[in-house]
Amino acid sequence: MHPYTFPTVHLNNIPIIYIKYNFHTVCLKQLLKESCLFNEGALEMKIARMVSYFALLIFILAACGTQTTPSIYKTVSDATLKPGSAIPAPAGDAVLTMDGKISQTNSNSGKTLQFDMATLESIGVVEYKVDDPFAKKTVLYAGVLLSQLLKVAGAAPDATTLTLRALDDYSTDMSIADANKWPVLLATRADGKYMPVDQSGPLISVFPFNDFPEIDHLTYDAQWLWSLSSITVK
């Protein structure tokens, strides 16, 4: 007989082929079955691994999508004066006067909006540290976000520019888009204390240079205005 023989037998009407070689009989059907089971198992493992990867990816993307960017400022006091609320005339010294494209006024002329310190800070006070480009030191400034002040004053949707004026009549322009893009501060306090006029008070426009590298000193130092007294919305 040839060393390789391939007799066929039937078991329950299922043909089984045997390979006989060197007196060892191997069931080809069983080999094929085990091979198929092995391949199926490997495929299942690959599928399970891919499903796990996709699940992990979806989890990471979801986490990134819901993650909030931490604020660079701390809230000192919450707002009690909300946009749309009537703004009372100053009971104390007026520290800020606004005019131009605003819907809120409280003066006899009906053209200007004035704030005393208490009313101004009722918009909500926040604070952050910044390297003051003129004092040449790090200062903890606290005050009102300029973007929130504009909402309370009812700045017109088509307004684009703010003209800031100091007590000495120095003035500079600021883009409203910048005031809305960054947490520009109308500072009322420095290192926890109110600022008198002889210490650049009572108000200073402050930019968060430390936290936003794109705010370059060459452009924005001129908009860091101390002894600020009025804002015209254009």
C-alpha angles and dihedrals in degrees: 000000000000110000089239112063127172108194117172126216132177127232116185087344090303114124114231122192119209126199114209117195129154091351093300117118118204125188106231092195091058091048091051091046093051091046091053091047090050093050092046090050092050090049091050090051091051092049092048090049092050091048089052091050092050092047090051091048092051090049092051093047091048091050091050091048094053097039113110122216110246113246118245091217135062123225112240098178132001123242118267095170108070131192109275094027120124111259115221122228113258115282091189134025113324109242098177135031123191130190141155123062098012130121097207122078134160105176128103090249091056090224105091139054118214131192132195115205096264094051092045093052091047085075085073131276125236132172141204139164121250138167103254105224092209103036087045093220141087112271131186103226123193128188147097125321107246091220090058092046089056091052092050091048091050097239111199116257091235094052113115108170141050122204109206119200130193129210089260090055094252108146139188136177126240129190114243087216089062091048089054095042097054133031094257108182132218091207121212098170138038119202090347098309133103113247121238120212093259088058096052094273168164089050135008129184105230130194122203095236094160096059101038113048091186089070096089122200093224090065105029106036087082089058092054093098122183124200087026111183110165143024127200116200112213 
